[in-house]
């Protein structure tokens, strides 16, 4: 069982959730404020996407990322910032010509996906370790693209969090490590319950955990109603945890949540196991992170 738990809060995500809950932050100020509230509630890490302030849809605008990061860094919290580098990877075949992307397709090159990371130098960023059937669309992240991204992340001094939505992603993450594209103790995130990736259950978590290097750190999250059960199971199996409105909108059945409420609930679960949540300062040392702008912790 994990006695010192790193707690991440994924505050907004990229999904079509703003029409389902008014608590999903949209503007840079709202996203930063929500990350700060989550940090004050006990979150160690804030995982950040940005949205178009006018439409609420996913955005890749580096200036929006910059405003969020600057607002968080200017606050009295020292929460670790973890920016997405998933970028544009959505591919939906056209009804007229299935060999081409149709409406909703959104593809970025590795260099474009890396731009917010290279410019803003967060302490961490995600690296999605493979393509997957993601609901009714295909998320595209080819291996050669991932090698390019991993190299860019490594050269920037930012720590990659290896996002694994299925068991094959764990295999490829290990390949990136073997090729020297991920240095130091690697950090894995098991993303469980996404249709149609790895299942959100104890057996799948245990299998994925068994396939990572001995020196690796790991966390897991579940989506929707499996968010808190996966929090509990990850602690039992010695891992770290993630909650937030990117993955789940509800505190309980019928009651919409805020990010800080989800963090509060996760902290209660951690403490019920006799464990504690790591502070950002503790996690920086544990994960061997660099401080903002590439300065060693």
N, C-alpha and C positions, 0 to 999 in steps of 0.2 A: 504494500500500500504506500502511496506517495504521501509523505508527511509535510512536504513543502511544495505547494502547487502554484504553477504559473497560470494565471487567469487572463485570457484574451477576451476582448469584446469587439465583435465585428459590427460596427455601428450602423451601416446602411446598406452595403451590398450593391448589386447591380440589377436585381430582379424587379419585376413589375409589382412592387409591394406598396408603393405610395398611395395607390387607389384603395388599398385594403386597410391601411392604418394611418391615421394622422400623426402618429408618433415617429414614423420613419423620417429622419432628417434629410433635407434636400439641399438647402443652400450651404455654402462653405461655413457660414457662421453657425447654422444649425448643426452641421456635422461636427464641427469643432466643439461646440458647446456640449453636445451629447457625449463626445469622447471624454471631455473634461469631467462631466457628471459621472460617467462610468468609472473614471479613474478615482474620483473621490469616494465612490461606493466600494472600491477595492480592486478594480481591474489593473493588472500589471502592464498589459499591452493593449493598444487601440489599433484595430485593423481597419484601414481606410480605403474606401472607394469614393468617387465623387459623382455627382449628378448635375444635369442641366438645370439651373435654378428656375427656368421658365417652364420646362416640361416635366421635370422630375425623373426623366429617363437617364440611363447610363451616359456618362461623358468621359472623354479621354483628355479633356482640356488641362494642360499642365498648370495653367494659371490658377485653376480652381484647386488643384492639389496644393499649389504653393500657398494659397490663402489659408486653407485648412491647417497645413503644417505650421505656418507662421503663427496662427492663432493659438494652437496647442502649445507650441514652444514658448509663447509669450505668457502663458498662464502660470499659475502657482503650482501646477502639477508637474511631475517629471515622468509621466507615463511614457513607455516605450512606443514609438511610432512604427507601425508595420504597414507599408503601402502595398496595394495590389500591383502586381506586374502582369496580371492576366490579360489586361487590355482587350482588344477586339479579337475574339476567336469564334464568334457565333456564325454558323453556316446553316442556312435554310434553303433547300433546293427550290428553284423556281418551278411553278406549275407548268409554265410554257416550255421551259428547257431545263430538265433536271440536271444537266451538266453544269449549270451556272447557279450562282447564289441568287435567291429571290429576295423579296421584301423582308427586312429584319436581319439580313446578313450583315455582319460587321467584322471585318478582318483587318488586323494590324500586323505589320512586320515585327520581327524581334526588336529591331532598333526603336521602332515607335512604342512598343510595349515598355521598353526600358527607359524611355525619356524622363518620366517623373522621378525615377529612381536615380538616374545619373545626375539630374539637375539638383534635386533636393536632398540627397544623401540621408535617407531615413536610417535608423539603426537596423531595420529588418525590412524584407519584402517577400512576398509570396512568389513561388515558382511552380506553376501547375505542370505536373510531370507527365502529361500525355493527353491525347485526344480521348473523347468519350461521347457516347449518346447521352445527352443532357436533356431529359424530358423528351420533347418532340423535335429538338434541334440537335446539331452536332457541334460540340466544342472542339476546335481544331488547334492542336499544339504539337506539330510534327517534331520528331526527334532532332533533326538538324537545326530547327529553329530554337529548340530548347538548349542545345549545346551553345548556340550563339548567345542566347540570353544568359545562361549560366556564366559564360565567360565575361560578359559585360558586368554582371552583378559582382563577380569575384574581383574584377579590376577596380570597381568602384569602392570596395571595402565594406559594402553592405552585406549583412548575413541573410542568406536565402533560407526561407522556410519552405521545405519541399512538400508541396500539396499533392496528396495521393488520394484520388477518387476511386481507384480500383487497384487490385493486387498487382496488375502489370505495371502500374505507375511506380510502385515500390521497387520493382525490378529495375526500371529505367533510372530511378533516382540513385540506386546503388551503382548503376553504370556511370552516371555523372561523377559520383564520388571516386570510382575506380580510375576514371580518366583524369582526375585531378582538377575537375571543374568546380568542385565544392571542397573547400579547405576546412580544417579544424573539425571539431565535433559537429556532425550534421544535425539539423533540426527537421524532424518529420511532422507533418500534420495529416492525420487520417480523417478524410472527409466522408462521413458515413450517412447513407440514406438517400443520396441523390438518385432520382430515377435517371439512368439505370446503371448505377455504379455499385460500389461495395455496400453491403447491407449494414444497417445500424443495429448490430448485436454483438454480444460478448465474444462469440466464436470468431467472427470476422476481425474484430479488434485484436484478439489474441494472435491470430494468424499473421496479420500485418506486422504486429509488434515482433513476432518471432523471425521476421525476414529482414530486419534492419541491423546495421552494425552495432557491436557491443558499446561503442562510445557515443552512440546517437542519443539525442534527447527527442522526446515525442509527445504529441498531444493528439486529442481526438475531439471531434464534435459531431453531433447528430442534428438533423433538421426537423422542423415542426415539432410534433409531440414527443419526439425522441431526444430533444435537446437535453433535458434534465436527466433522463435515464442514462444517457451516454456520459454526462458529467460524472454521475455516480460510478459507472463502470470504469471509466478512465482512471479515476482516483484509486479504485480497487486494484487495477492492474499496474499501477505505478506511473501513470502518465499525467500530463497536464490537460487543461480544459479550455473550451471556448464557448461563449454564449453571445447573444446579440441579435438585433433585428434583421441582420442579413440572413440568418438561418431560421428564425422563429419569431412570430409576431405576438404570441400569447403567453401571459403569465400563468394562466390556467384556462380551462375550457370556458370560452365565452368572454374572457377578460383580456383585452389588449394590454400589452406591456410597453414600458419604456426600457431603454437600454440599462439605465441604472437599477430598475427593478429586477431585471434579469440577472445583473451582476450581484445584487443583494441576495437573491435566491441562491445563486451559485456559491457565494461566500458562506451562507448558512449550511449548505450541503457539505462544503469542505470542512467546516468546523464541526459538523456532526460526526465526521470520521476521526475527530481528534487531530486534524491537520490544520495548517495555516496557509494563507495565500502569500506568495513572495511579493515583496515590494519591487518596484522597478530597479532600484539599486542592487538588490539581491539577485534579481534575474540577469542584470547586465554581467555580473561576475560569473553566474552559473552558466550563462550561454556564451560568455566571452565576446560580448558585443562591443562595437565602437559607439561612442557618443555621437550626437548629431555633428555633421560636417567632418566626420572621419577622425575625430580625436579619440584616442584610446581611453577606455573607462578606468 
